[in-house]
Amino acid sequence: MEHTITTIPGDGIGPEIVREACKVLDRTGEVFGHSFRYTKVLMGGCSIDAHGVPLTEEALETARNSDSVLLGAVGGDVGNSRWYDVAPNLRPEAGLLAIRKGLGLFANIRPAYLYGELAAACPLKKEIIGDGFDMVIMRELTGGLYFGERYTKEIDGVTTAVDTLTYNEKEIRRIAVKAFEIAMKRRKSVISVDKANVLDYILQVRVAIGDHLCDAAGDGSGAVRCDLDGEYVRRYFV
């Protein structure tokens, strides 16, 4: 079976990462009977150098038409690169935000597993590590601060920077649902870490999660919720 992959080597160590990853994919294909067809596109600083923008529409369309995307890294030294002497929407990382939005990549799924052989290299204390850990961290990628209104201007003689954090119910609900779907295949436990005493949007997070659990319970799946004491941590069992 042939699979099409858009490769985005990007900047810095990115090209090396993607080159070696493709070697692994090719060997995997040999063993399991797959073949991979790669199409390389530019994103980040290298795209700025070549095209004047961090991501072209053509590159985004190539990614849309592929089975998957393999990304290396984007960006450079923020304080010492010409790539950052421009407006934020023209900097290398703007390409990363654009491809997330363009492909609808709202869920960043980050497995965190501590192998015994690497326990000594873990920055956490031994009493916290215990026998190790095995968790999946969910991060929402296409809403919030990175995509809200932003500006820097002088207000009452003082330079003021503003970044707007905005989430709607759908954006919150879909990342929560994805977390619960993953939890159902594991230990059926979801922990939400928040700061509702300060941030209004967290209240909407709690409402959206509660609504989902009520919906799940109503369809016969038997979902229940248990809130831990404390301001910042809430545990949900499904």
KOLMARVEX-953348 format. One record per residue (C-alpha): residue in three letters; x, y, z; residue number from 1. Coordinates in pm, 1 decimal. Layout:
> r / u / v / w / k
> Ala / X / Y / Z / NUM
...
END
This chain:
> r / u / v / w / k
> Met / 0.0 / 0.0 / 0.0 / 1
> Glu / 135.0 / 340.9 / -95.4 / 2
> His / 103.0 / 641.1 / 136.0 / 3
> Thr / 167.3 / 1003.2 / 44.5 / 4
> Ile / 354.0 / 1212.7 / 299.5 / 5
> Thr / 421.9 / 1584.5 / 286.6 / 6
> Thr / 757.5 / 1647.5 / 451.4 / 7
> Ile / 833.4 / 1984.3 / 608.7 / 8
> Pro / 1200.2 / 1983.9 / 715.4 / 9
> Gly / 1179.6 / 2349.4 / 818.0 / 10
> Asp / 1466.7 / 2520.1 / 999.5 / 11
> Gly / 1753.2 / 2441.9 / 1236.3 / 12
> Ile / 1770.4 / 2075.7 / 1328.1 / 13
> Gly / 1447.1 / 2007.3 / 1137.4 / 14
> Pro / 1602.5 / 1883.1 / 811.2 / 15
> Glu / 1818.6 / 1632.2 / 999.2 / 16
> Ile / 1519.1 / 1504.6 / 1197.0 / 17
> Val / 1304.2 / 1458.5 / 887.1 / 18
> Arg / 1584.0 / 1294.6 / 688.8 / 19
> Glu / 1641.3 / 1029.9 / 955.9 / 20
> Ala / 1267.1 / 984.1 / 1014.8 / 21
> Cys / 1219.2 / 907.2 / 645.3 / 22
> Lys / 1487.5 / 639.1 / 671.3 / 23
> Val / 1293.4 / 479.5 / 956.0 / 24
> Leu / 970.7 / 496.9 / 756.3 / 25
> Asp / 1132.4 / 342.4 / 451.0 / 26
> Arg / 1272.2 / 54.3 / 654.8 / 27
> Thr / 934.1 / 6.7 / 820.9 / 28
> Gly / 776.1 / -7.8 / 477.0 / 29
> Glu / 1020.0 / -275.5 / 365.2 / 30
> Val / 934.8 / -491.9 / 665.6 / 31
> Phe / 557.8 / -449.6 / 658.7 / 32
> Gly / 491.1 / -409.4 / 287.7 / 33
> His / 424.2 / -36.1 / 262.4 / 34
> Ser / 568.5 / 229.7 / 37.0 / 35
> Phe / 588.3 / 602.4 / 98.8 / 36
> Arg / 591.2 / 883.1 / -154.0 / 37
> Tyr / 734.3 / 1205.6 / -14.8 / 38
> Thr / 667.2 / 1560.0 / -127.8 / 39
> Lys / 881.7 / 1828.8 / 33.7 / 40
> Val / 746.5 / 2178.0 / 102.4 / 41
> Leu / 893.8 / 2481.1 / 276.4 / 42
> Met / 765.7 / 2630.9 / 601.4 / 43
> Gly / 913.4 / 2871.2 / 853.9 / 44
> Gly / 1229.8 / 3073.4 / 801.5 / 45
> Cys / 1334.0 / 2883.9 / 489.6 / 46
> Ser / 998.5 / 2970.5 / 330.9 / 47
> Ile / 1043.6 / 3334.8 / 426.4 / 48
> Asp / 1381.8 / 3333.8 / 254.1 / 49
> Ala / 1241.0 / 3168.5 / -58.6 / 50
> His / 891.2 / 3317.2 / -83.8 / 51
> Gly / 868.1 / 3604.6 / 164.2 / 52
> Val / 603.8 / 3429.1 / 376.9 / 53
> Pro / 628.9 / 3150.1 / 639.4 / 54
> Leu / 380.8 / 2926.0 / 454.5 / 55
> Thr / 248.9 / 2954.1 / 101.0 / 56
> Glu / -101.9 / 2851.4 / -6.2 / 57
> Glu / 57.8 / 2601.2 / -244.1 / 58
> Ala / 246.3 / 2434.9 / 41.8 / 59
> Leu / -69.5 / 2419.9 / 252.1 / 60
> Glu / -265.2 / 2266.5 / -35.8 / 61
> Thr / 4.4 / 2002.1 / -84.0 / 62
> Ala / -29.7 / 1911.0 / 283.6 / 63
> Arg / -409.8 / 1892.6 / 253.9 / 64
> Asn / -383.2 / 1647.3 / -34.7 / 65
> Ser / -145.9 / 1406.9 / 140.4 / 66
> Asp / -218.1 / 1118.8 / 375.8 / 67
> Ser / -2.1 / 1270.1 / 648.0 / 68
> Val / 248.5 / 1543.2 / 725.8 / 69
> Leu / 596.8 / 1495.9 / 871.7 / 70
> Leu / 728.6 / 1813.5 / 1035.3 / 71
> Gly / 1080.4 / 1887.6 / 1155.6 / 72
> Ala / 1114.7 / 2227.1 / 1324.2 / 73
> Val / 1056.8 / 2593.6 / 1245.5 / 74
> Gly / 1209.9 / 2914.1 / 1371.1 / 75
> Gly / 1545.4 / 3050.0 / 1473.7 / 76
> Asp / 1711.3 / 3269.5 / 1734.1 / 77
> Val / 1439.4 / 3519.0 / 1823.6 / 78
> Gly / 1681.9 / 3789.2 / 1929.8 / 79
> Asn / 1935.9 / 3747.6 / 1653.1 / 80
> Ser / 1755.0 / 3663.8 / 1330.4 / 81
> Arg / 1618.4 / 3877.1 / 1048.8 / 82
> Trp / 1315.1 / 3646.9 / 1043.8 / 83
> Tyr / 1185.1 / 3826.3 / 1353.2 / 84
> Asp / 1231.2 / 4185.1 / 1236.5 / 85
> Val / 879.8 / 4175.0 / 1089.3 / 86
> Ala / 517.1 / 4163.4 / 1202.5 / 87
> Pro / 417.2 / 3850.3 / 1404.2 / 88
> Asn / 206.4 / 3713.4 / 1117.3 / 89
> Leu / 516.9 / 3701.9 / 895.9 / 90
> Arg / 750.2 / 3527.2 / 1140.5 / 91
> Pro / 847.0 / 3157.3 / 1104.3 / 92
> Glu / 611.2 / 3027.9 / 1374.0 / 93
> Ala / 317.2 / 3189.4 / 1196.1 / 94
> Gly / 353.9 / 2913.0 / 937.7 / 95
> Leu / 304.7 / 2653.2 / 1209.5 / 96
> Leu / -12.2 / 2825.4 / 1331.4 / 97
> Ala / -139.6 / 2853.7 / 974.2 / 98
> Ile / -94.5 / 2484.6 / 896.2 / 99
> Arg / -262.3 / 2385.2 / 1223.3 / 100
> Lys / -559.8 / 2600.7 / 1136.4 / 101
> Gly / -562.7 / 2503.8 / 770.1 / 102
> Leu / -562.1 / 2130.4 / 843.6 / 103
> Gly / -793.4 / 2152.1 / 1143.6 / 104
> Leu / -527.9 / 2009.2 / 1376.4 / 105
> Phe / -692.0 / 2108.7 / 1703.3 / 106
> Ala / -564.3 / 1823.6 / 1922.7 / 107
> Asn / -202.1 / 1797.9 / 2031.1 / 108
> Ile / -165.1 / 1448.7 / 2182.0 / 109
> Arg / 146.8 / 1413.7 / 2396.3 / 110
> Pro / 216.6 / 1070.8 / 2550.1 / 111
> Ala / 438.0 / 1088.8 / 2859.1 / 112
> Tyr / 588.2 / 757.7 / 2968.8 / 113
> Leu / 888.4 / 712.5 / 3193.4 / 114
> Tyr / 1108.7 / 417.1 / 3103.4 / 115
> Gly / 1293.7 / 268.9 / 3398.4 / 116
> Glu / 1624.7 / 307.2 / 3219.4 / 117
> Leu / 1570.9 / 683.8 / 3198.5 / 118
> Ala / 1441.9 / 742.9 / 3551.0 / 119
> Ala / 1771.9 / 897.6 / 3662.1 / 120
> Ala / 1742.3 / 1159.2 / 3386.8 / 121
> Cys / 1389.7 / 1264.9 / 3488.2 / 122
> Pro / 1380.8 / 1617.8 / 3639.2 / 123
> Leu / 1109.8 / 1515.2 / 3887.8 / 124
> Lys / 1203.4 / 1398.7 / 4237.9 / 125
> Lys / 1214.5 / 1024.5 / 4306.0 / 126
> Glu / 929.7 / 1047.0 / 4556.4 / 127
> Ile / 711.5 / 1201.2 / 4285.2 / 128
> Ile / 817.0 / 955.9 / 4014.7 / 129
> Gly / 751.1 / 650.1 / 4227.9 / 130
> Asp / 729.9 / 348.7 / 3997.6 / 131
> Gly / 709.5 / 573.9 / 3692.7 / 132
> Phe / 426.7 / 738.2 / 3504.0 / 133
> Asp / 219.4 / 674.5 / 3196.0 / 134
> Met / -11.5 / 955.0 / 3087.2 / 135
> Val / -135.1 / 1137.2 / 2778.8 / 136
> Ile / -141.8 / 1517.2 / 2787.3 / 137
> Met / -396.1 / 1692.4 / 2565.8 / 138
> Arg / -336.8 / 2044.4 / 2437.8 / 139
> Glu / -576.6 / 2249.8 / 2227.0 / 140
> Leu / -400.6 / 2395.8 / 1922.1 / 141
> Thr / -627.7 / 2616.8 / 1712.5 / 142
> Gly / -792.8 / 2853.3 / 1962.0 / 143
> Gly / -694.3 / 3072.3 / 2253.9 / 144
> Leu / -408.8 / 3320.4 / 2277.1 / 145
> Tyr / -225.4 / 3219.1 / 1960.5 / 146
> Phe / -529.0 / 3292.7 / 1743.9 / 147
> Gly / -691.4 / 3581.5 / 1933.0 / 148
> Glu / -676.0 / 3950.0 / 1852.5 / 149
> Arg / -339.9 / 4106.5 / 1936.1 / 150
> Tyr / -186.2 / 4447.2 / 1916.6 / 151
> Thr / 80.6 / 4671.4 / 2065.2 / 152
> Lys / 13.6 / 5040.5 / 2096.6 / 153
> Glu / 72.4 / 5339.3 / 2317.8 / 154
> Ile / -198.7 / 5396.9 / 2577.0 / 155
> Asp / -173.5 / 5706.4 / 2799.5 / 156
> Gly / 190.2 / 5742.2 / 2704.7 / 157
> Val / 277.4 / 5382.7 / 2789.0 / 158
> Thr / 353.4 / 5110.4 / 2532.6 / 159
> Thr / 97.8 / 4836.2 / 2593.4 / 160
> Ala / 80.4 / 4485.1 / 2445.7 / 161
> Val / -250.5 / 4296.2 / 2432.5 / 162
> Asp / -310.8 / 3928.9 / 2347.3 / 163
> Thr / -671.9 / 3806.9 / 2357.6 / 164
> Leu / -760.2 / 3459.8 / 2485.9 / 165
> Thr / -1089.7 / 3346.3 / 2334.4 / 166
> Tyr / -1251.8 / 3002.4 / 2317.7 / 167
> Asn / -1597.6 / 2903.3 / 2203.3 / 168
> Glu / -1795.4 / 2605.3 / 2329.7 / 169
> Lys / -1726.8 / 2390.2 / 2024.5 / 170
> Glu / -1350.4 / 2437.3 / 2051.6 / 171
> Ile / -1357.5 / 2337.3 / 2417.6 / 172
> Arg / -1592.1 / 2045.4 / 2374.1 / 173
> Arg / -1403.2 / 1876.8 / 2090.6 / 174
> Ile / -1070.6 / 1866.4 / 2277.0 / 175
> Ala / -1250.2 / 1735.4 / 2587.1 / 176
> Val / -1422.7 / 1466.0 / 2381.5 / 177
> Lys / -1088.9 / 1361.8 / 2232.8 / 178
> Ala / -944.3 / 1333.5 / 2584.4 / 179
> Phe / -1234.5 / 1113.8 / 2695.6 / 180
> Glu / -1203.8 / 894.4 / 2385.8 / 181
> Ile / -838.4 / 828.5 / 2466.4 / 182
> Ala / -918.8 / 773.5 / 2835.1 / 183
> Met / -1176.1 / 506.6 / 2744.9 / 184
> Lys / -893.1 / 303.0 / 2590.1 / 185
> Arg / -672.9 / 345.2 / 2896.6 / 186
> Arg / -761.4 / 385.0 / 3266.7 / 187
> Lys / -1084.2 / 580.4 / 3210.9 / 188
> Ser / -965.2 / 883.7 / 3403.9 / 189
> Val / -929.2 / 1244.9 / 3285.8 / 190
> Ile / -774.1 / 1521.8 / 3494.1 / 191
> Ser / -842.1 / 1884.6 / 3405.0 / 192
> Val / -595.1 / 2138.7 / 3545.2 / 193
> Asp / -739.1 / 2488.3 / 3547.2 / 194
> Lys / -752.9 / 2826.8 / 3716.4 / 195
> Ala / -1121.5 / 2912.4 / 3731.7 / 196
> Asn / -1078.7 / 3166.3 / 4009.6 / 197
> Val / -909.5 / 3398.6 / 3759.7 / 198
> Leu / -997.3 / 3298.1 / 3402.3 / 199
> Asp / -1355.7 / 3316.2 / 3273.9 / 200
> Tyr / -1305.2 / 3072.5 / 2990.1 / 201
> Ile / -1223.5 / 2793.8 / 3237.9 / 202
> Leu / -1581.1 / 2810.2 / 3364.1 / 203
> Gln / -1692.4 / 2734.7 / 3008.9 / 204
> Val / -1445.1 / 2446.1 / 3000.7 / 205
> Arg / -1611.3 / 2295.9 / 3306.0 / 206
> Val / -1958.3 / 2344.7 / 3161.2 / 207
> Ala / -1861.1 / 2183.1 / 2829.2 / 208
> Ile / -1698.6 / 1884.4 / 3001.9 / 209
> Gly / -1997.4 / 1842.7 / 3230.9 / 210
> Asp / -2237.1 / 1858.8 / 2936.1 / 211
> His / -2041.5 / 1590.3 / 2752.9 / 212
> Leu / -2045.8 / 1361.6 / 3053.8 / 213
> Cys / -2420.7 / 1413.0 / 3096.6 / 214
> Asp / -2473.2 / 1331.9 / 2728.7 / 215
> Ala / -2260.6 / 1017.8 / 2762.2 / 216
> Ala / -2452.6 / 907.4 / 3070.8 / 217
> Gly / -2780.8 / 968.7 / 2890.6 / 218
> Asp / -2689.9 / 738.2 / 2603.1 / 219
> Gly / -2635.5 / 446.5 / 2838.3 / 220
> Ser / -2257.4 / 449.1 / 2861.8 / 221
> Gly / -2276.7 / 511.1 / 3236.0 / 222
> Ala / -2032.1 / 800.8 / 3255.9 / 223
> Val / -1992.7 / 956.2 / 3599.3 / 224
> Arg / -1799.2 / 1256.2 / 3725.5 / 225
> Cys / -1600.9 / 1300.5 / 4044.0 / 226
> Asp / -1454.9 / 1640.4 / 4135.5 / 227
> Leu / -1147.9 / 1650.3 / 4355.2 / 228
> Asp / -1117.5 / 1915.1 / 4623.9 / 229
> Gly / -897.6 / 2209.6 / 4530.3 / 230
> Glu / -895.4 / 2503.8 / 4294.6 / 231
> Tyr / -688.4 / 2370.0 / 4010.5 / 232
> Val / -741.1 / 1995.9 / 3964.3 / 233
> Arg / -1060.9 / 1816.8 / 3870.4 / 234
> Arg / -1072.7 / 1445.7 / 3800.4 / 235
> Tyr / -1334.4 / 1289.8 / 3576.1 / 236
> Phe / -1401.5 / 917.9 / 3553.2 / 237
> Val / -1572.4 / 777.5 / 3246.2 / 238
END
